């Protein structure tokens, strides 16, 4: 038995699936494509195809849809046409899938002698493919090993598809050519913003470029598509692992972030901003694509140092202050002048030779125009702090309120005045923060003490502080402390609390 010319398809172990020239080509069957891509791993895909629909009931196939389609979101519209039924076929053609479909069927096994090149051809029945391929050849059972053997199939199973395919049964009033619009949501497509910031500390200026980074992990390509990127996350998205916690840990944030109230001159979609790509583009499978959307020079910026201490926080060794970069995206002079989609800001500074060097990065959330932005870029080498609990005493109640008076009425009678003894226990905590500066110039640092309110008592007092502070909330008090060049200073404060 020679050659096997009558067989169209074969699978070579360790090789690829080959399809003869008589099989359909892999040309795209997609139509006029538009992609609206969101930040949370999903996209709305619109595919308009010109189809000659027959009158009455017919089955139409739409190959080339996203492999990550959400079938329950599909809508199809065409003049004079209604949908009767739809199916999504995602059992894709591959060597493994072809072998799985051949279980119980008869195939041809071709073996090549590596020494002589001679071929041996036998008929076999595929018994199973569990952790290997098990076959019956004549009166013997064999496993298929990868020694120059290949399996030849007579045909392709009808259920295997070369690409993900949506099949739809339609009822059409009158046949003829017309545009058919397919809309659906797909996973696997997303985008983010990436920012490159060049900071000049001496002049207090910042140059920033913003780049859109689009990622396609949907398993499908979209040639010549219009692309609209939406800054926002419609949801909830059931596949987002952070859907229940979209905020960063409180103690990981630096102070100085304040949302803006200016309206950006951008296209809006509900509560989101839209960033359309200027030209049609091909969004290929397993591809990242970048496009610029922000380019600003000479914005105002400043560097700062920040430390937040937990309640009763004390250390045996000094720790570094966080280095913080502060800027604004206001439309006024000195601002970036645009809303900033969520993404990562990577910060550079020029070294002594004038070469830009990377100094740190951090993430920002969606930031309205007019916001004050503060991001941590790293840990300061030369500026450190050592928080210490110097003393913690129980204090007498005569320094505080001891009685309470109330006017009450019982059973609708007249009001009477009642006095209640209100003996309370308070604690006075004396804190010290020793700050050192090894830089050749003075620095101003920001120290924040949190934990001043445990959620039950709202009676914290500050009877003493060596530097005037600011009570930013019930839970936090902050100080700006100037530390001399190559020197140190100690900030002291006392807190009276119920705990």
C-alpha positions as CSV (number, residue, x, y, z in Angstrom):
1,X,0.0,0.0,0.0
2,X,1.7,3.2,-1.2
3,X,1.8,6.9,-0.5
4,X,-1.8,7.4,0.6
5,X,-2.5,10.0,-2.1
6,X,-6.2,9.7,-1.5
7,X,-5.8,11.1,2.0
8,X,-6.0,14.8,2.4
9,X,-4.9,15.3,6.0
10,X,-2.2,13.9,8.1
11,X,-0.8,14.5,11.5
12,X,3.0,14.1,12.1
13,X,4.1,13.6,15.6
14,X,6.1,16.5,16.8
15,X,5.0,18.5,13.7
16,X,2.2,20.7,12.6
17,X,-1.2,20.0,11.0
18,X,-1.0,20.3,7.2
19,X,-4.0,21.0,5.0
20,X,-3.9,20.4,1.3
21,X,-4.4,23.2,-1.2
22,X,-8.0,22.0,-1.8
23,X,-8.9,23.0,1.8
24,X,-10.2,26.5,2.5
25,X,-7.5,29.2,2.9
26,X,-6.9,31.0,6.2
27,X,-7.9,34.3,4.9
28,X,-9.9,36.5,7.3
29,X,-13.7,36.4,7.0
30,X,-14.2,39.4,9.3
31,X,-15.9,42.6,8.0
32,X,-15.7,46.2,9.0
33,X,-14.3,46.0,12.6
34,X,-14.6,48.4,15.5
35,X,-13.1,47.7,18.9
36,X,-14.1,49.5,22.1
37,X,-11.6,48.4,24.7
38,X,-12.0,48.9,28.4
39,X,-9.5,48.8,31.3
40,X,-10.9,45.6,32.9
41,X,-9.9,42.9,30.4
42,X,-13.0,43.2,28.1
43,X,-14.0,44.9,24.9
44,X,-17.0,45.5,22.8
45,X,-16.5,44.2,19.2
46,X,-18.6,45.3,16.3
47,X,-18.2,43.4,13.1
48,X,-20.2,44.5,10.0
49,X,-20.2,41.9,7.2
50,X,-21.8,42.0,3.8
51,X,-23.8,38.8,3.4
52,X,-26.2,37.5,0.7
53,X,-29.0,36.1,2.9
54,X,-31.5,33.7,1.4
55,X,-35.2,34.2,2.1
56,X,-36.7,32.1,4.8
57,X,-34.8,30.1,7.4
58,X,-31.0,29.7,7.0
59,X,-27.9,28.9,9.0
60,X,-25.1,31.4,8.7
61,X,-21.6,31.0,10.1
62,X,-19.4,33.8,11.4
63,X,-15.9,32.5,11.6
64,X,-13.1,34.7,12.9
65,X,-15.0,35.9,16.1
66,X,-12.9,36.4,19.2
67,X,-11.8,33.1,20.8
68,X,-12.6,34.8,24.2
69,X,-16.2,35.8,23.1
70,X,-18.9,36.0,25.8
71,X,-21.6,34.2,23.8
72,X,-24.4,35.4,26.0
73,X,-23.7,39.0,24.9
74,X,-24.1,38.5,21.2
75,X,-26.5,40.7,19.3
76,X,-27.1,40.5,15.5
77,X,-29.0,43.0,13.4
78,X,-29.9,42.9,9.7
79,X,-32.7,44.4,7.7
80,X,-35.7,42.1,7.7
81,X,-34.0,39.4,9.7
82,X,-34.6,37.8,13.1
83,X,-32.4,35.3,15.1
84,X,-33.9,31.9,15.7
85,X,-30.9,30.2,17.4
86,X,-27.2,30.8,17.9
87,X,-24.2,28.6,18.8
88,X,-20.6,29.3,19.6
89,X,-18.3,26.6,18.3
90,X,-14.9,26.8,20.0
91,X,-13.6,23.2,19.4
92,X,-10.7,24.3,17.3
93,X,-8.7,22.3,14.8
94,X,-5.4,21.1,16.2
95,X,-3.4,17.9,16.1
96,X,-4.5,17.0,19.6
97,X,-8.2,17.8,18.9
98,X,-8.0,15.8,15.6
99,X,-6.6,12.8,17.4
100,X,-9.3,13.0,20.2
101,X,-12.1,13.0,17.6
102,X,-10.5,9.9,16.0
103,X,-11.0,7.7,19.1
104,X,-12.9,4.5,17.9
105,X,-12.2,5.3,14.2
106,X,-9.8,3.8,11.7
107,X,-6.7,5.7,10.5
108,X,-3.5,5.0,8.6
109,X,-0.2,4.8,10.4
110,X,2.9,5.5,8.3
111,X,6.3,4.7,9.7
112,X,9.6,5.6,8.0
113,X,12.8,3.6,8.5
114,X,15.4,6.1,9.5
115,X,18.2,4.1,8.0
116,X,16.7,3.3,4.6
117,X,13.9,5.9,4.3
118,X,11.4,3.1,3.4
119,X,7.8,3.6,4.5
120,X,5.6,1.0,6.2
121,X,1.8,1.7,6.0
122,X,-0.7,0.0,8.3
123,X,-4.4,0.5,9.2
124,X,-5.1,1.1,12.8
125,X,-8.0,1.8,15.1
126,X,-7.5,4.5,17.8
127,X,-8.5,3.1,21.1
128,X,-7.7,5.9,23.6
129,X,-5.5,8.9,24.0
130,X,-5.1,9.0,27.8
131,X,-1.5,10.1,28.5
132,X,-0.5,8.8,25.0
133,X,-2.1,7.2,22.0
134,X,-3.2,3.6,22.2
135,X,-4.0,1.7,18.9
136,X,-5.1,-1.7,17.6
137,X,-3.2,-2.8,14.6
138,X,-4.3,-6.2,13.3
139,X,-4.3,-8.5,16.3
140,X,-1.9,-6.5,18.5
141,X,-2.2,-3.4,20.7
142,X,0.4,-0.7,20.3
143,X,1.2,2.7,21.7
144,X,2.2,5.4,19.2
145,X,5.7,6.5,19.8
146,X,7.5,9.4,18.2
147,X,9.9,7.5,16.0
148,X,9.3,8.8,12.6
149,X,5.7,7.8,12.7
150,X,2.7,9.8,11.5
151,X,-1.0,9.3,11.5
152,X,-3.0,9.9,8.3
153,X,-6.7,10.9,8.5
154,X,-9.2,10.5,5.7
155,X,-11.2,13.6,6.5
156,X,-11.8,16.4,9.1
157,X,-14.6,16.0,11.7
158,X,-17.4,18.5,11.0
159,X,-17.3,19.8,14.6
160,X,-13.7,21.0,14.4
161,X,-13.2,24.6,13.3
162,X,-10.1,26.3,12.0
163,X,-11.1,29.4,14.0
164,X,-13.7,30.2,16.6
165,X,-17.1,30.3,14.8
166,X,-20.5,31.7,15.7
167,X,-23.3,29.9,13.9
168,X,-26.7,31.6,13.8
169,X,-30.0,30.4,12.5
170,X,-31.8,33.3,10.9
171,X,-35.3,34.0,9.6
172,X,-35.2,36.4,6.7
173,X,-38.3,38.0,5.0
174,X,-36.7,38.6,1.6
175,X,-33.3,37.3,0.3
176,X,-30.5,39.5,-0.9
177,X,-27.2,41.2,-0.1
178,X,-27.2,43.4,3.0
179,X,-25.0,44.5,5.9
180,X,-25.2,42.2,8.9
181,X,-23.9,43.8,12.2
182,X,-22.5,41.5,14.9
183,X,-21.9,43.0,18.4
184,X,-20.5,41.1,21.3
185,X,-18.3,41.4,24.4
186,X,-15.0,39.6,24.6
187,X,-12.4,39.0,27.3
188,X,-8.7,39.1,26.7
189,X,-8.5,42.7,25.3
190,X,-7.4,45.5,27.6
191,X,-5.3,48.6,27.8
192,X,-3.5,50.8,30.3
193,X,-1.6,54.1,30.3
194,X,2.1,54.3,30.8
195,X,3.8,57.6,31.6
196,X,7.4,58.6,31.2
197,X,8.3,61.6,33.4
198,X,11.6,63.5,33.3
199,X,12.0,65.5,36.5
200,X,14.4,68.5,36.9
201,X,14.7,69.0,40.7
202,X,16.7,72.2,40.5
203,X,14.2,74.0,38.3
204,X,11.1,72.3,39.7
205,X,10.0,71.2,36.2
206,X,8.6,68.0,34.8
207,X,8.3,66.8,31.2
208,X,5.8,64.0,30.8
209,X,4.8,61.7,27.9
210,X,1.7,59.5,28.1
211,X,1.5,56.2,26.1
212,X,-1.5,53.9,25.6
213,X,-0.4,50.3,25.8
214,X,-3.0,48.0,24.3
215,X,-2.8,44.2,24.8
216,X,-4.6,41.5,22.9
217,X,-4.7,38.1,24.6
218,X,-8.1,37.1,23.2
219,X,-6.6,34.5,20.8
220,X,-7.9,36.3,17.7
221,X,-6.6,39.1,15.4
222,X,-8.6,42.1,14.3
223,X,-7.2,43.5,11.0
224,X,-7.9,47.1,10.0
225,X,-10.0,48.0,13.0
226,X,-11.2,51.3,14.3
227,X,-10.1,51.3,18.0
228,X,-11.6,53.3,20.8
229,X,-10.1,53.0,24.3
230,X,-12.3,53.8,27.2
231,X,-10.8,55.0,30.5
232,X,-12.9,53.2,32.9
233,X,-14.1,49.7,34.0
234,X,-17.8,49.0,33.4
235,X,-18.7,46.2,35.7
236,X,-18.5,44.5,37.8
237,X,-16.2,42.2,35.7
238,X,-16.6,38.7,37.1
239,X,-13.0,37.9,36.0
240,X,-11.3,40.8,37.8
241,X,-9.5,39.4,40.9
242,X,-9.5,42.9,42.4
243,X,-13.2,43.5,41.9
244,X,-13.9,43.6,45.7
245,X,-10.9,45.8,46.5
246,X,-10.0,48.5,44.0
247,X,-8.2,50.7,46.5
248,X,-4.6,50.4,47.6
249,X,-3.7,49.8,51.2
250,X,-4.2,52.9,53.2
251,X,-0.7,53.0,54.7
252,X,0.9,52.5,51.3
253,X,-0.4,55.9,50.0
254,X,1.5,59.1,50.5
255,X,-0.3,62.3,51.4
256,X,-1.0,65.1,48.9
257,X,-3.4,63.4,46.5
258,X,-6.5,65.4,45.9
259,X,-9.1,64.8,43.2
260,X,-9.6,67.7,40.7
261,X,-12.9,69.3,39.6
262,X,-11.9,70.5,36.1
263,X,-13.5,69.0,33.0
264,X,-11.1,67.6,30.5
265,X,-11.6,68.4,26.8
266,X,-12.0,64.7,25.9
267,X,-14.8,62.7,24.3
268,X,-17.1,61.2,27.0
269,X,-19.0,58.0,27.2
270,X,-21.2,58.1,30.3
271,X,-18.9,58.6,33.2
272,X,-15.8,57.5,31.2
273,X,-13.4,59.2,28.8
274,X,-12.8,57.9,25.3
275,X,-9.4,57.9,23.6
276,X,-9.8,57.0,19.9
277,X,-6.8,55.9,17.9
278,X,-6.3,58.3,15.0
279,X,-6.1,55.6,12.2
280,X,-7.4,52.1,11.6
281,X,-4.9,49.6,12.9
282,X,-4.5,45.8,13.0
283,X,-4.7,44.4,16.6
284,X,-2.9,41.1,16.2
285,X,-3.3,38.2,18.6
286,X,-0.7,38.0,21.3
287,X,0.4,41.6,20.6
288,X,1.1,44.8,22.5
289,X,0.6,48.1,20.7
290,X,1.4,51.6,21.9
291,X,0.2,55.1,20.9
292,X,1.0,58.5,22.3
293,X,-1.8,60.6,23.9
294,X,0.1,63.1,26.2
295,X,3.2,65.2,25.6
296,X,3.8,68.1,28.0
297,X,7.0,69.9,28.8
298,X,7.8,72.3,31.7
299,X,5.0,71.4,34.1
300,X,5.6,72.3,37.7
301,X,6.7,69.6,40.1
302,X,8.5,69.2,43.5
303,X,10.2,66.5,45.5
304,X,9.3,65.8,49.1
305,X,9.9,63.3,51.9
306,X,7.1,61.4,53.7
307,X,6.8,59.1,56.7
308,X,3.6,57.7,58.3
309,X,3.9,56.1,61.7
310,X,1.4,53.6,63.1
311,X,-0.1,54.1,66.5
312,X,2.5,53.3,69.2
313,X,4.9,52.6,66.4
314,X,8.5,52.4,67.5
315,X,11.6,51.1,65.8
316,X,15.1,49.9,67.0
317,X,16.8,51.3,63.8
318,X,16.1,54.3,61.7
319,X,14.2,53.9,58.4
320,X,14.3,55.9,55.2
321,X,11.7,58.5,54.4
322,X,9.7,57.8,51.2
323,X,10.7,60.0,48.3
324,X,7.7,61.6,46.8
325,X,7.1,63.4,43.5
326,X,4.2,66.0,43.5
327,X,2.6,67.5,40.4
328,X,-0.8,68.6,39.1
329,X,-2.8,68.0,36.0
330,X,-4.7,71.3,36.1
331,X,-5.3,73.2,32.9
332,X,-3.7,76.3,34.5
333,X,-0.1,77.2,33.9
334,X,2.3,74.7,35.3
335,X,-0.2,71.7,35.1
336,X,-0.3,68.8,32.7
337,X,-3.7,70.0,31.4
338,X,-5.5,66.7,30.9
339,X,-7.2,63.9,32.7
340,X,-4.9,61.0,33.4
341,X,-6.1,57.4,32.8
342,X,-4.9,54.8,35.3
343,X,-1.4,53.5,34.7
344,X,2.2,53.5,35.8
345,X,4.4,56.7,36.0
346,X,8.1,56.0,35.5
347,X,10.3,58.8,36.7
348,X,13.7,59.8,35.3
349,X,16.3,62.4,36.3
350,X,19.5,63.5,34.5
351,X,22.8,62.5,36.0
352,X,25.9,64.6,36.2
353,X,26.6,63.8,32.6
354,X,23.2,64.9,31.4
355,X,21.9,61.3,30.8
356,X,18.4,60.4,31.9
357,X,18.5,57.8,34.6
358,X,15.5,55.8,36.1
359,X,14.8,56.7,39.7
360,X,11.5,55.0,40.4
361,X,7.9,54.2,39.4
362,X,4.4,54.0,40.9
363,X,0.8,53.6,39.8
364,X,-1.9,56.2,39.6
365,X,-5.6,55.6,39.5
366,X,-7.9,57.4,37.0
367,X,-7.2,61.0,37.8
368,X,-9.6,63.9,36.9
369,X,-8.2,67.1,35.5
370,X,-7.3,69.6,38.2
371,X,-6.0,67.0,40.6
372,X,-3.0,67.2,42.9
373,X,-0.9,64.1,42.5
374,X,1.7,62.6,44.8
375,X,3.5,59.4,44.0
376,X,6.2,57.5,46.0
377,X,9.2,56.9,43.8
378,X,11.6,55.2,46.2
379,X,13.3,55.4,49.6
380,X,15.6,58.3,50.5
381,X,19.2,57.2,51.1
382,X,20.2,60.2,53.2
383,X,17.0,61.1,55.1
384,X,15.9,58.9,57.9
385,X,13.6,58.8,60.9
386,X,13.5,56.8,64.2
387,X,10.1,56.9,65.9
388,X,10.2,56.3,69.7
389,X,7.6,55.9,72.4
390,X,9.2,57.9,75.2
391,X,6.5,57.4,77.8
392,X,3.0,56.2,78.2
393,X,1.1,57.2,81.4
394,X,-2.4,56.8,82.8
395,X,-3.6,60.3,83.6
396,X,-6.1,61.5,86.2
397,X,-9.7,62.3,85.1
398,X,-9.6,65.8,86.6
399,X,-8.0,67.0,83.4
400,X,-11.0,65.9,81.5
401,X,-14.8,66.1,81.8
402,X,-16.0,64.3,85.0
403,X,-19.8,64.7,84.9
404,X,-22.5,64.9,82.3
405,X,-25.9,66.6,82.6
406,X,-29.1,65.6,80.8
407,X,-32.7,66.9,80.6
408,X,-35.1,63.9,80.4
409,X,-38.8,63.4,80.5
410,X,-40.5,60.2,81.8
411,X,-43.9,59.0,80.6
412,X,-44.7,62.4,79.1
413,X,-44.2,64.2,82.3
414,X,-42.2,67.4,82.9
415,X,-38.5,67.6,82.1
416,X,-36.1,67.0,84.9
417,X,-32.3,67.5,85.0
418,X,-30.1,64.5,85.8
419,X,-26.4,64.6,86.5
420,X,-24.2,61.6,86.0
421,X,-20.7,61.0,87.2
422,X,-18.6,60.3,84.1
423,X,-15.3,58.9,85.4
424,X,-13.1,57.9,82.4
425,X,-9.6,56.5,82.0
426,X,-7.2,58.3,79.7
427,X,-3.6,57.6,78.6
428,X,-0.9,60.2,77.7
429,X,1.5,58.9,75.1
430,X,4.8,60.9,74.6
431,X,6.3,60.3,71.1
432,X,9.6,61.4,69.7
433,X,10.7,61.2,66.0
434,X,14.4,61.7,65.5
435,X,15.1,62.8,61.9
436,X,18.6,62.9,60.3
437,X,19.7,64.5,57.1
438,X,23.0,63.6,55.4
439,X,22.3,65.7,52.4
440,X,24.4,68.9,51.8
441,X,21.2,71.1,51.9
442,X,18.3,71.5,54.3
443,X,15.3,69.4,53.6
444,X,11.6,69.7,54.7
445,X,10.0,66.4,55.7
446,X,6.4,65.4,56.3
447,X,5.7,63.2,59.4
448,X,2.3,61.8,59.9
449,X,1.1,60.0,63.0
450,X,-2.0,57.9,62.5
451,X,-4.1,55.7,64.7
452,X,-5.3,58.6,66.8
453,X,-8.9,57.4,66.6
454,X,-9.8,53.7,67.0
455,X,-13.4,54.2,65.7
456,X,-15.0,54.1,69.2
457,X,-13.7,57.2,70.9
458,X,-13.4,60.6,69.3
459,X,-11.7,62.4,72.2
460,X,-8.0,62.5,71.3
461,X,-6.2,65.7,72.4
462,X,-2.7,67.0,71.6
463,X,-1.5,68.8,74.8
464,X,2.0,69.4,73.5
465,X,4.0,69.4,70.2
466,X,7.4,70.8,69.5
467,X,6.4,71.9,66.0
468,X,2.8,73.1,65.2
469,X,1.0,70.4,63.4
470,X,-2.2,70.0,61.3
471,X,-5.1,67.7,62.3
472,X,-6.0,66.2,58.9
473,X,-8.6,63.8,60.2
474,X,-9.8,62.3,63.5
475,X,-7.1,59.6,62.9
476,X,-4.1,61.6,61.6
477,X,-2.0,64.5,62.6
478,X,0.8,65.8,60.4
479,X,3.9,68.0,60.8
480,X,6.2,69.7,58.3
481,X,9.7,69.7,59.8
482,X,12.8,71.4,58.4
483,X,16.0,69.5,59.0
484,X,19.4,71.3,58.6
485,X,22.0,70.2,56.1
486,X,24.1,67.4,57.5
487,X,22.2,67.6,60.7
488,X,19.3,66.3,62.7
489,X,16.3,67.4,64.6
490,X,13.7,65.7,66.9
491,X,10.0,66.2,66.7
492,X,8.1,65.6,69.9
493,X,4.4,65.3,70.6
494,X,2.0,64.1,73.3
495,X,-1.4,62.4,72.7
496,X,-4.2,62.0,75.2
497,X,-6.4,59.1,74.3
498,X,-9.0,56.7,75.8
499,X,-7.0,53.7,74.7
